[in-house]
């Protein structure tokens, strides 16, 4: 488990049958009866699907977020990955393939180069669906404060990731 981080960056989300908690660079999964299903583990373990050369699969940069998408019944977990000189900064986004938070994830490493996407925030959107699902859309909103080389504030960024592309 992670210790010594200030502030602790705690986050929790409640799904249909499970609860996922992220703290700093670790995550754990519980059922609603408070039984631990996944002991605290480094968040980067989820990002093995992003590939061995991905910063997200080896670096835990913190600022974790966990959300449960009630419409698609999937877990969304993110964190940052960056090197010590802040010349390589990545946003790590994982989306579970099922409603089981202990299962597999589709993992994405979104590079921002020399700009650190600090204090990221996520939201889930859906436009609803029609009787034939022809206009159903869903996705993840992302926003962050951008810092050049991790130190100089250069503005905010916002974008969306359509779940149909995930």
Order of alpha helices (4+ residues) and beta strands (2+ residues): beta-beta-beta-beta-beta-beta-beta-beta-beta-beta-beta
